[in-house]
Amino acid sequence: MTQNTFMEQAIINAYKGLDLGEVPVGCVIVNQDNKIISQSYNKVIADNDPTAHAEINAIRQACASLKSERLIDCSIYVTLEPCIMCAAAISKSKLKRLYYGADDMNFGSINGGFNFFQTKNCNHVPEIYDSISKIQCENLINDFFKGKRP
């Protein structure tokens, strides 16, 4: 499977969240054998939990699946640049690679206003690959917010 295949699955998850009225962000985590071990979408509204971002949900599932707090040889694919909370979770779980689609210039922790992975307090920096299926991911998030704003 390819980067685009995994991002396509993340996009499918984003649409699942969208169908529930959530901000459409989807995520998958892949092990070293290129098998999806967890996937999720935003569940902030559904769970009444401000930490229920797609990345956090997928990290929790992957850790439970592997019975480990570390995802050392795993990769995470997410449709939107992670926020600082999610970037910290990615670092703490020791994910090897981060792939994401659309930049988030407001809340993103890489190309946005604050690069978490360049701070002295960040103890693990994954390999970072951006702009995977960028246009499709940008359209998904932009169309959602256009529908919310007059």
N, C-alpha and C positions, 0 to 999 in steps of 0.2 A: 504494500500500500504506500501511497505517496503523501507528501505534505498536504496537497490539495484534497486528497480523499479524506484525511482526518479533519481538515478544516470544513469540508462539506458536511461532515457529521456534526461538527460544532454548530454550524449554521442551522442544521435541522433542529438541534436542541434549542437554539435561540428562538426559532419559530414556535416551539412548544411553549416557551415562556411567554412569547407574544400573545399566543392564543389565550393565556390566562391573565393578560393585562399587565404583565411584568415588562420591565425594560428588557428588550431582546438581546441578551448576551448568552451565548452557549459555549460549552467547554467539553473537551474530552482529554483523558489522560491515557497515554500509550506506554506499554512496558518495553523492555529492551528487545522483545521479539516482535515488535510492531503490532501488538494486539491491544485493542481498547480494553482497559481494565475498569474505567469509570467514565461517566458522562453526566452532565447536568446542565441546568440553566438557572437563571435568577429565580429565586423563590422568596424574595423579600416580603412581598405582599401576602402570598399564600401561607407563609410560615410565621408572619408577624415578627420577622427577625431581620434587623438591618445588616447582619453579617451573612445572610444567606445568598451571597453572590455565587454565580456559576462556578467560579474557581474554588471557592471554599467548600462548596457542596461536593465537587468532584474530588478534591484533595481528601476530604473526610472518607468518601467512599473507597478511594484507592488505598488509603492507609488501612482501612478496615479489611479490605480484600487481601492485602499483602501481610496483614497482621504486623505492621511496622509503622513507626512515625516518620520514617524516611523513605523517600521515593527516588533514591540515588540514580538509578539507570532509566528513569522514566522521563517522558516528554509531555508537556501540557500544550494544548491548542485551545486558544480562546479567540472569540470573534472581535473583542474590543480590548485595547490596551488596559492592562490591569491597574486598578487603583492602588494606593499605598497599602491598604489593608491586605489586599490580595497579593501584592508583590512581597510583602513580609511573609505571608503564608507560603508562597512559592520558595522563598529563601529558606525558611525554617524547615520545610519538608525536603529540602535538598534536591529539588527537581533538576535534572541535568540540562534540559532545554525548554525554552519558552518560545512558542510560535504564536503570533497574534495578527489579526487582520487590520482593523481600523485604529488609527490613533485617536486618543481622547485628550484633546488639548486643555480641557478643563480639569479633569480629575486623574488623568493618566500619570503613571509613576515612572515612565521611561522617557518618552518624547514630550509629555505634558510639562506642566510647570515645575515638577520636582522629580529628579531621577533617584529613586530609592536605592537602586543598585550601586550608585556611586557614593553613598554615604559611608562614613567610617564604621557605623554600627551594623552594617550589612555583613553578615558572616559567610554568606554563600551567594555567589552570582552565577545564575545559569547562563548558558549560551542563549543569546536572544536573536530571534529572527522576526522581523516585522513585515508588514504589507503582504501577508499570505491571503489571497483572495480579497484583497483590499477593497476594490470597488463594490463587490457584493456585500461585504461587511459594512462599509460606509453607508451604502444605500439602505440597508436594513435599519441601522440605528438612526440615520437622518430622517427617513420616512416616519419612523415611530414618533420622533419629537416634533416633526412638522404637524402631525395629527393632533398633538397635545397643545400646540401653541396657535393662538388666533392669527 
